[in-house]
Amino acid sequence: MTLRPHQLQQRTRGFTLIEQLLTVVLMLLLLGAVVYNFSTAANGARLDEGAMQMESLFRFARAHAESTGKQVRILFPEAESGDNAETLVAEAPGTTVRVMWEADPAGAPGVFQDLPDAASYVQSISELVSIQQVQPGGQSVETTAEAAAPEAQASETSAGETSHSPFSVVNFYPDGTGDSVEIVLTSRDETDVRRITVRLAGLTGTIRRQTVADTTEPEPPAPATEAAAEGLK
């Protein structure tokens, strides 16, 4: 069959330059949206993964203390207060948590040293999250501070004695129990404004997690009428 000239021209006609440019622009927009959604999800996953690692660390410390018959202690240098904070930061710079154990209760009671088996947890948690608050027993900061004030006034620690803030240490004992604590975690990524609260029941070992969005809002400016009135005074 012989094609006519106008039929041959219609069959060989390709895309115009404008159509090609529109196609490229659409593809770039779609690619940008996919990359943005992926990066946002990845940043949000850092906080969730950090909370999961913290829960795993609690279970590990509890099981290790029970299986070895030696006390395990988790310290939070970021939540430490007083002179001891500088010591902890100097001994373990850049770490969110520090895991120690009483290696020789009979020969050296009360002497704690770093637990090598927990190194992977320490590294992972420190890279993913930061500690915003550590509250014993899940109490509010105000309630805990009021309860601790009389005890702080009644007793004084000697200059050469090392003490830990009650907010920054969680102990696990050989009988399978531990301290109850509530920890507020924030992501290392500044674009993730969420917070995750991890609550540990020391007697039973039950762990609960709750995600809280940051609802902090700046205070609204004073009304114009009040500002004008203050200016006239």
C-alpha positions in Angstrom: 0.0 0.0 0.0 1.3 3.4 -1.0 1.1 6.1 1.7 0.0 9.6 0.7 2.3 12.5 1.6 0.0 13.9 4.3 -0.5 10.4 5.9 3.3 9.9 6.0 3.8 13.4 7.7 1.2 12.5 10.3 2.9 9.2 11.2 6.4 10.7 11.5 5.3 13.7 13.6 7.1 13.6 17.1 6.8 15.6 20.3 7.3 19.3 20.2 9.9 21.1 22.3 7.2 22.5 24.7 5.7 19.0 25.2 9.2 17.6 26.1 9.9 20.5 28.5 6.5 20.0 30.2 7.2 16.3 30.6 10.6 16.9 32.1 9.2 19.5 34.6 6.5 17.1 35.7 9.0 14.3 36.2 11.2 16.6 38.3 8.2 17.7 40.4 7.2 14.1 41.0 10.8 13.1 41.9 11.1 16.0 44.3 7.9 15.1 46.1 9.1 11.5 46.5 12.5 12.6 47.8 10.9 15.0 50.3 8.4 12.5 51.6 11.1 9.9 52.0 13.4 12.2 53.9 10.6 13.4 56.1 9.6 9.8 56.9 13.3 8.9 57.5 13.7 11.8 59.9 10.6 10.8 61.8 11.8 7.2 62.0 14.9 8.3 63.9 12.8 9.2 67.0 10.7 6.1 66.8 13.8 3.9 66.4 15.5 5.7 69.3 12.5 5.0 71.6 12.5 1.3 70.5 16.2 1.1 71.3 15.6 2.6 74.7 13.0 0.0 75.5 15.3 -2.7 74.4 18.0 -1.3 76.6 15.7 -1.4 79.6 14.8 -5.0 78.9 18.5 -5.9 78.4 19.6 -4.3 81.7 16.8 -6.0 83.6 17.6 -9.4 82.2 21.4 -8.9 82.6 21.0 -8.0 86.3 18.8 -11.0 86.9 20.9 -13.5 85.0 24.3 -12.4 86.5 23.1 -11.5 90.0 24.9 -8.1 89.7 23.3 -4.7 89.8 23.1 -2.8 86.5 22.8 1.0 86.4 21.8 3.3 83.5 22.9 6.9 83.7 21.8 9.8 81.6 24.6 12.4 81.4 22.4 14.9 79.6 19.9 14.9 82.5 22.6 15.1 85.2 22.9 18.2 87.4 25.6 19.5 89.6 29.4 18.9 89.4 28.9 15.3 88.6 27.5 16.3 85.2 30.9 17.5 84.0 32.5 14.3 85.2 30.0 12.1 83.3 30.3 14.1 80.1 34.1 14.0 80.3 34.1 10.2 80.8 31.6 9.5 78.1 31.5 12.5 75.7 28.6 12.7 73.2 26.6 9.9 74.8 22.9 10.0 75.7 23.1 7.0 78.0 25.8 5.2 79.9 25.4 1.6 81.1 27.4 0.4 84.1 27.4 -2.7 86.4 28.7 -3.8 89.7 31.2 -6.2 88.4 32.5 -7.6 91.7 29.8 -7.1 94.5 31.8 -9.2 97.0 35.3 -7.9 96.4 34.5 -4.3 95.4 30.9 -3.5 96.5 29.5 -0.3 95.2 32.1 0.0 92.5 30.5 0.3 89.0 32.2 0.1 85.7 31.0 0.3 82.0 29.2 -2.7 80.7 30.7 -3.7 77.4 27.7 -5.8 76.3 25.6 -2.7 76.2 27.9 -0.7 73.9 25.7 -1.2 70.8 22.6 0.2 72.6 24.6 3.2 73.9 25.9 4.0 70.4 22.6 3.6 68.7 20.5 5.6 71.2 23.1 8.4 71.4 23.0 8.8 67.6 19.2 8.9 67.3 17.8 10.7 70.3 18.4 13.2 73.1 17.1 13.0 76.7 14.8 15.9 77.5 13.6 14.8 81.0 14.1 11.9 83.4 11.5 11.6 86.1 11.6 8.9 88.8 8.4 6.9 89.1 6.7 8.9 86.3 6.0 11.8 88.7 5.7 15.4 87.5 8.8 17.6 87.8 7.1 19.9 90.3 5.9 17.0 92.5 9.3 15.4 92.5 11.2 18.6 93.2 8.9 19.3 96.2 9.4 15.9 97.6 13.1 16.0 97.2 13.6 19.5 98.7 13.2 18.5 102.4 15.6 15.6 102.0 18.1 17.8 100.3 18.0 20.3 103.2 18.2 17.5 105.8 21.4 15.9 104.5 24.5 17.2 102.9 27.0 15.4 100.7 30.7 15.6 101.6 33.0 17.3 99.1 34.9 14.1 98.3 31.8 11.9 97.9 30.3 11.3 94.4 26.6 11.6 94.2 24.1 11.2 91.3 21.0 13.3 90.6 17.8 11.2 91.4 16.6 12.2 87.9 19.5 10.7 86.0 20.0 7.2 87.3 18.0 4.0 86.8 19.0 0.9 88.7 18.2 -2.8 88.0 18.6 -5.4 90.7 19.4 -9.1 90.7 15.9 -10.0 91.9 14.4 -8.8 88.6 13.1 -5.5 89.9 14.3 -2.0 89.1 13.5 1.7 89.5 10.4 3.1 88.0 11.1 6.0 85.6 9.6 8.2 82.9 11.9 9.4 80.2 11.1 12.1 77.5 13.0 11.6 74.3 13.5 14.1 71.5 15.0 13.5 68.0 18.5 14.6 67.0 16.8 16.0 63.9 15.6 19.5 64.6 12.8 19.3 62.0 11.0 16.6 64.1 9.2 18.5 66.9 7.6 15.4 68.4 8.5 14.0 71.8 8.2 10.4 73.0 7.6 9.4 76.6 8.8 6.0 77.7 7.5 4.8 81.1 9.1 1.9 82.9 7.4 0.1 85.8 10.3 -1.1 88.0 8.4 -3.8 89.8 6.9 -5.6 86.8 9.2 -4.3 84.0 6.2 -3.1 82.0 7.1 -0.5 79.4 4.7 2.0 77.9 5.3 4.5 75.1 3.5 7.7 74.2 4.1 10.1 71.4 3.5 13.8 72.2 3.5 16.6 69.6 5.2 19.9 70.5 2.3 22.3 71.1 4.5 25.2 72.4 3.3 28.4 70.8 4.7 31.9 71.2 2.7 34.3 73.4 0.4 36.6 71.4 1.4 40.3 71.4 -0.5 42.7 73.7 -3.6 44.3 72.1 -3.0 47.7 70.5 -5.3 49.4 73.0 -3.3 48.2 76.0 0.0 49.1 74.3 -1.3 52.6 73.6 -2.5 53.0 77.2 0.8 52.0 78.6 2.6 54.5 76.3 0.4 57.3 77.6 1.3 56.6 81.3 
